[in-house]
Amino acid sequence: MDLASLIGFGLAMAVVGGLMVLGGDPSIFLDSHSVIIVFGGALAATMIRFPLHATLHGFPVGLKYAFTMRKVSARDLIVEIGQLADTVRKNGPLALENVQVSDPFLGKGVRYIADGYDGDFIRESLELERDLLLGRLSEGEKIFRSIGDCAPAFGMVGTLIGMVQMFANMQDPSTLGPYMAIALTATLYGALMQNFVGIPIADKLHLKFAEEDLNLTLIIDGIMQIRDAKSPALVREMLLAYLPEKHRAEMLEDAA
């Protein structure tokens, strides 16, 4: 679970909700017309921008990866892949059948080696799975960035609708308050939707894309090195290129 996302959303709700409560009755910020124009409008515009399947896939992918994080880091993967290389060097590829790994993608590559699959097939299969996952992440990022882009615009549309209705009914003072509330709450909802949902989740998915691209490519290279029977030391040395300079030095010191 990604604690940063949970803490961020919780803090945002606490700040906004706290200010609403301190200002009096928080129910005055609830308006069904504003909800319809902002949420419905942003969803409609997003569906116009993208095919239906992209919209349906992008929402669950975005929500899933915004609140989850990879269980193992690149550094942990290098250590684990080095241990797998040691196992193959000492006991042969068949010994991998009884090895437990921490990452499902790495586990698939290990099974391919243990089953004796051709190197080209292993690389093509793993690269295809990596590219499909990255494509889904990119799709989710675009969907939520679209929501973040459209929400303030539809908040402004709601404001304009409220203003038009207000000025069209100036002869009835009792209607001015409700129409002005629609105008202001629509803008508020649009700003909240953009800054607490759309853009943050899109940016989170962008970071997830880079993280998954690095880690999955690291796994593929490590699996291919093991498949080609490279020495454990050479495998570790090659995979160190995926780490920042500071972490490379730390790993070399630990190995020494």
Secondary structure as GFF3:
##gff-version 3
##sequence-region A 1 256
A	DSSP	alpha_helix	3	22	.	.	.	ID=ss1
A	DSSP	three_ten_helix	26	29	.	.	.	ID=ss2
A	DSSP	alpha_helix	32	35	.	.	.	ID=ss3
A	DSSP	pi_helix	36	40	.	.	.	ID=ss4
A	DSSP	alpha_helix	41	49	.	.	.	ID=ss5
A	DSSP	alpha_helix	52	66	.	.	.	ID=ss6
A	DSSP	alpha_helix	74	91	.	.	.	ID=ss7
A	DSSP	three_ten_helix	93	98	.	.	.	ID=ss8
A	DSSP	alpha_helix	104	114	.	.	.	ID=ss9
A	DSSP	alpha_helix	119	168	.	.	.	ID=ss10
A	DSSP	three_ten_helix	173	175	.	.	.	ID=ss11
A	DSSP	alpha_helix	176	193	.	.	.	ID=ss12
A	DSSP	pi_helix	194	198	.	.	.	ID=ss13
A	DSSP	alpha_helix	199	227	.	.	.	ID=ss14
A	DSSP	alpha_helix	232	239	.	.	.	ID=ss15
A	DSSP	three_ten_helix	240	242	.	.	.	ID=ss16
A	DSSP	alpha_helix	245	255	.	.	.	ID=ss17
###
